[in-house]
């Protein structure tokens, strides 16, 4: 048996005819750029995320970049974020000439430690980017309270958490801006790169709408210098079809995560491996991530036993060579650095079979029996 980390065919196979038909409609009309499917998809995402506006963009990275551009963030500004995320979370800050300011993560959730942020806020702080890592919403209450005393914007990085929700609302609707990725492996994935920005601010919506197409609302007069951040109509057509299934798929991911937790508990290896906490609604399990002793050895063993795994992320952002100029050193963010040495993603995707999960956990148990 081979258990893949992700298998697209299993969950989109039933949608293939409808997806092909939707793509064919775009080909017939030939409105490949900003066509009607883009507008329809934006409307549906705005409704789904409980936001007033949604803007389709070229990728999740560009969603972050465009959001910061919309906030006029640039040289001399600071943006606080987590060092435990994909590279683009911090790279977009530096790309605009602003300074990434990192704060450690929480041990249990692996999300940004919101309670530690207040000490880092200065007059230069223009935004905070909390990342809903692996599909679990970050704690946003402390940030909302801080906004009453400081002037900064909250830009949610929702690349991994479409559909997550807590008492404050849907992921992407709580902050000033929400940034989504529809990279093919995401819970809602396109057939290439695609992204989305959500907001309920009229002013930010107008700004994002203009900057998305080079800084113009009419194609003639350019009020500012934007970029080419448009979402292709064909990608929107694919995403419109798949969006119908997102709640069903997210529910299946949660059930698969719950089953992994039960299986791990049954085999009694908790001293070596720590499964994630299950939080109804708040977690949509883009990844099922365990924290594990002997991570590299286990990964190699599982690979040899036909079980695919992933590591997100093995290197903290504050220790990346390109951010050396910021002056951070090893030991500055111990929780992040420990997580980078322990996290391991097990296979989880719609269509994953129970016997495959049993096989995965049996192989993990087999590995740790040799460690006792």
Secondary structure, DSSP 8 states (H G I E B T S, - for coil): --B-S--HHHHHGGGHHHHHHHHHHHHHHT--BS-HHHHHHHHHHHHHTT-SEEEEES-HHHHHHHHHHHTT--TT-EEEEESSS-THHHHHHHHTT-EEEEE-B-TTT-SB-GGGSGGG--TTEEEEE-B-GGGB----HHHHHHTTTS--EEEEE-TT-TT-EETTEETTTSSSEEEEE--TTSSS--SS--EEEEE--HHHHHHHHHHTBTTBSSSS-BSS---B-B-BHHHHHHHHHHHTTHHHHHHHHHHHHHHHHHHHHHHT-TTTEE-----TTTB--SSEEEEETTHHHHHHHHHHTTB--B-S-SS-GGGSGGGGGG---TTTTHHHHHHHHHEEEE---TT--HHHHHHHHHHHHHHHHTT-
